[in-house]
Structures are given as structure tokens and as C-alpha cells.
Amino acid sequence: MFHKEGQKIILLTFFLVATTVLLAQYYIETPWLRWVLQTTGLVILILILQFFRNPKRNPIKSFDEILAPVDGKVVVIEEVEETEYFNDRRKQVSIFMSPVNVHVTRYPASGKIKYSKYHPGKYLVAWHPKSSTDNERTTVVMRTPKFGDILYRQVAGAMARRIVNYAEEGENVQQGEDAGFIKFGSRVDLFLPLDCAITVRLNQKVIGAKTCIAAAIERKDHED
């Protein structure tokens, strides 16, 4: 299954590769040159197919868990001041996606979209500390039943040149559904309440709509 953002590119690539293979087969007499052209075309097609793949995920939905919004590696876990929306302290968890990861963004929780905004910006490498605030990015805030408001941010990397964001203010969304797409290397930042429990560690590989990033902590309404 492939992401809809890549369907036209896949068709165009397939046509160009098929044309190259056929022309090389019938019009290039040098065997090694013909082999190089045909092999290169097939490798490019395989890379395009891999990049735009969108594997079906069936998450076990839970109001008590925040799931990874993307596939990748955890590169940041820290308490920070979030200045775009909350203007207070939050727990930040950032996931870096390499070009070989699935680049579909999925909703990390079920809830209602309260805020969705696109920001043009730079194209610093995705792991740069300032990429979250200086790079091209989209910011989405969701109201959830157990965590209250949470924020996730799609951040373009040095190679990415397009961020696709499906979240629209006022709509209700389901955990694990497609929320967007980022082309090539990039990252997604999560900004979560201070009183949640982070369940991942630095450099851990995570899977979108499967790996639990944070769990809700039950609050006691009275003292024992």
C-alpha cells in the first residue's frame, strides 16, 4: 500500500524506468552500459516505492497512551518551554526519520483538533536543536480525554521540501489515522504534559501507531 501523496510520482517513475529499460535493451549495444542503465533505473524505482509506502496499521486505541506519530528513532527527551501555543513547561519527545523510514504521520491520540498552523522556514538538518523552531514546520494541538491538550509538530529536514498536514481545526480524529506526510529526512516533536510518564528512551527505535510514547498517570482525588 502506498501513500496517496506519492501515487503520481510512482506512476511517473515507473513509466520513465520502463522506457529506459526498453530503450537500453534495444538501442544500446554495449552490454555493461546497458546493464548499468537498466539496473540504475530499477534501483531508483525500488527506492521510490519504499519511500512512499504506507503500511496498514491497526493500533489498539487507548485514551491512556500516546502512540508514536511516526517511525524513527527517539533523539530528544527533555523538559522545555513551549512558546508557540502553551507558553509553559512541557515534556518534549522528538523522533527523527531517516530517508528509509516510513514518512507517514499518524495521529498520536484520539481527540479534537484545536489548532493547526503551517510555518515556512529554513531547512536545517532535522536533528539540529533549532530545527523545531526555525525550520519549515506545522504545529497541531489536540484536546484529548486523559492528557488534556497535547501538541505535535512536523519538522522538515535538510532534504525535505514539502510537509503535508491533514489536521483541520474543529475535527475529531482517531488515534493511528493518517495525519500527514513529510518527504525525505525529517522529524516530529511531541509536547506533552509534565505529569505524564514517558515510556521510551533515547535512541530507541519506534513504530508509528504502535509504540507507546507516554502513559497517563492516574491522579488521586483525595489523600489516603
C-alpha positions in Angstrom: 0.0 0.0 0.0 1.4 3.4 -0.9 0.6 6.9 0.4 -1.6 9.0 -1.9 1.0 11.8 -1.9 3.3 9.6 -3.9 1.0 7.9 -6.4 1.7 10.3 -9.2 5.4 10.2 -8.6 5.3 6.4 -8.5 3.5 6.2 -11.9 5.8 8.7 -13.5 8.9 6.9 -12.1 7.5 3.6 -13.3 7.0 5.0 -16.8 10.4 6.5 -17.0 12.2 3.4 -15.7 10.2 1.1 -18.1 11.1 3.4 -21.0 14.8 3.4 -20.0 14.9 -0.3 -19.7 13.3 -0.9 -23.1 15.4 1.7 -24.9 18.6 0.3 -23.3 17.6 -3.2 -24.3 17.1 -2.4 -28.0 19.3 0.5 -28.7 22.5 0.1 -26.6 24.8 -2.5 -27.9 27.5 -2.3 -25.2 26.4 -5.0 -22.6 27.9 -3.3 -19.5 26.4 0.1 -20.3 23.0 -1.5 -20.9 23.2 -3.4 -17.6 24.2 -0.2 -15.7 21.3 1.8 -17.1 18.7 -0.8 -16.5 20.0 -1.6 -13.0 20.1 2.1 -12.0 16.5 2.6 -13.2 15.3 -0.4 -11.2 17.1 0.7 -8.1 15.5 4.2 -8.4 12.1 2.6 -8.7 12.6 0.5 -5.7 13.7 3.5 -3.6 10.7 5.5 -4.7 8.3 2.6 -3.8 10.0 2.2 -0.4 9.8 5.9 0.4 6.1 6.3 -0.3 5.0 3.0 1.3 2.2 3.3 3.8 1.9 0.0 5.7 -1.5 -0.6 7.2 -1.5 -0.2 11.0 -4.3 -1.3 13.3 -3.4 0.3 16.7 -5.0 -0.9 19.9 -6.6 2.5 20.7 -6.3 3.8 24.3 -7.1 7.1 25.9 -4.3 6.3 28.4 -1.5 6.2 25.9 0.2 8.5 23.4 1.4 6.4 20.5 4.4 7.3 18.2 3.2 9.5 15.4 5.9 8.3 13.0 8.5 5.5 12.5 12.0 6.5 13.5 14.5 7.0 16.4 13.9 9.0 19.6 16.5 11.8 19.6 15.2 14.1 22.3 13.6 13.6 25.7 13.6 16.7 27.9 11.5 19.3 29.7 11.3 22.5 27.7 9.4 25.8 27.5 6.9 25.5 24.6 6.5 29.1 23.3 4.1 28.8 20.3 0.9 27.7 21.9 1.2 26.7 25.6 3.8 29.2 26.8 4.7 26.9 29.7 6.8 23.9 30.5 6.2 20.6 28.7 7.9 17.3 28.2 9.3 17.1 24.6 9.9 13.8 22.8 11.4 14.1 19.3 11.5 11.3 16.7 14.0 11.5 13.8 13.1 9.9 10.5 15.8 8.8 8.1 15.1 8.6 4.3 14.5 4.8 4.7 11.7 5.2 7.3 8.0 5.3 6.6 7.2 9.0 6.4 3.5 8.9 7.1 2.5 10.9 10.1 -0.3 9.4 12.2 -2.4 10.9 15.0 -0.8 10.0 18.3 -4.1 10.1 20.2 -7.8 10.4 19.7 -9.3 13.8 20.2 -10.4 17.1 18.8 -8.1 19.4 16.7 -7.9 22.8 18.4 -5.0 24.4 16.5 -3.3 23.7 13.1 -0.8 26.1 11.6 1.8 26.0 8.9 5.1 27.9 9.3 7.5 28.5 6.4 11.2 28.3 7.5 14.7 27.1 7.0 15.9 23.6 6.1 18.4 22.8 8.9 19.3 19.2 9.4 16.4 17.6 11.3 18.5 16.8 14.4 19.7 20.4 14.8 18.4 21.9 18.2 16.8 24.9 16.4 15.1 22.9 13.7 11.9 22.7 15.8 11.5 26.5 15.8 13.5 27.7 12.7 12.6 25.1 10.0 9.6 24.7 7.8 7.0 23.1 10.1 3.4 22.5 11.0 2.0 22.7 14.6 -1.1 20.8 15.6 -2.8 20.8 19.1 -5.2 18.1 20.1 -7.6 18.0 23.0 -7.5 14.5 24.5 -9.7 12.9 27.3 -6.8 11.9 29.6 -3.8 14.1 28.7 -5.6 17.4 28.1 -4.1 19.4 25.2 -1.1 17.8 23.5 1.0 19.3 20.7 2.8 17.6 17.8 5.0 19.3 15.3 6.1 18.1 11.8 9.5 19.5 11.1 11.1 19.5 7.6 14.8 18.4 7.4 17.6 19.4 5.1 16.2 17.3 2.3 12.5 17.7 2.9 10.8 20.3 0.7 7.2 19.6 1.4 5.1 18.9 4.5 1.6 17.6 4.1 -0.8 18.2 7.1 -4.4 16.8 7.1 -5.4 18.2 10.6 -8.2 20.8 10.4 -9.3 22.8 13.4 -12.6 21.5 14.9 -12.5 18.0 13.5 -12.5 14.9 15.7 -9.7 12.4 14.8 -8.8 8.8 15.8 -5.6 7.5 17.2 -3.4 5.9 14.4 -5.2 7.5 11.4 -3.1 9.2 8.8 -2.4 12.8 9.8 0.0 13.8 7.1 3.3 13.2 5.3 6.8 14.6 5.2 9.1 14.0 2.3 12.6 12.7 3.0 14.6 13.1 6.2 12.7 14.9 8.9 11.4 14.8 12.5 8.2 15.0 14.6 8.2 16.7 18.1 5.7 15.9 20.7 5.0 18.3 23.6 3.2 16.5 26.5 2.0 17.4 30.0 4.6 17.3 32.8 2.5 14.8 34.7 2.6 12.0 32.1 5.0 9.1 32.2 7.4 8.9 29.2 7.7 5.2 28.3 10.6 5.4 25.7 14.3 6.0 26.0 16.8 8.0 23.9 17.9 6.3 20.7 15.0 3.8 20.9 13.5 2.9 17.5 9.7 3.4 17.5 6.9 2.4 15.1 4.1 4.8 14.2 0.7 3.9 15.7 2.3 1.0 17.7 5.0 2.2 20.1 3.7 3.8 23.3 5.5 7.2 23.9 3.8 8.2 27.1 1.2 6.9 29.6 -1.3 8.8 31.7 -0.7 8.8 35.4 -3.8 8.4 37.5 -4.5 11.3 39.8 -5.7 10.8 43.3 -8.7 13.0 44.2 -8.1 12.6 47.9 -5.3 11.8 50.3 -5.1 8.3 51.8 
